[in-house]
Amino acid sequence: VSMLAGNIAFKHSDDNNPSTRPLLLVTASVDQIKMEKPIVLEEDMELSGKVAWVGRSSMRIRMQFTQGGSKVMGAAFTFVARDRNTSKSTPINPLMPISEEEKRHY
């Protein structure tokens, strides 16, 4: 779960420039993990996530676990961006919510 959240955070912070160094992203916190329904071990589970909020150098990733088409668990992670050379906080790409759902989560 943490790895998927990290991949989402990394993708959001990427500037698509192969000549720049990628940011160092650190998991600052796992804010909450909430079980909605019991998980059936014999059934496949789908994990998804998205950037829900972005500050100057931090971002919140919301994760969702579904099974059989319904949500069984949710989690929220906060990542902070650090400059690889100085270890100081560094700005990340802003989030531009477009849909009503994105605006509600932001």
Secondary structure, DSSP 8 states (H G I E B T S, - for coil): -HHHHHHHHHHHH--S-TTS---EEEEEEEEEEEE-S---TTS--EEEEEEEEE-SSEEEEEEEEEETTEEEEEEEEEEEEE-TTT--B---------SHHHHHH-
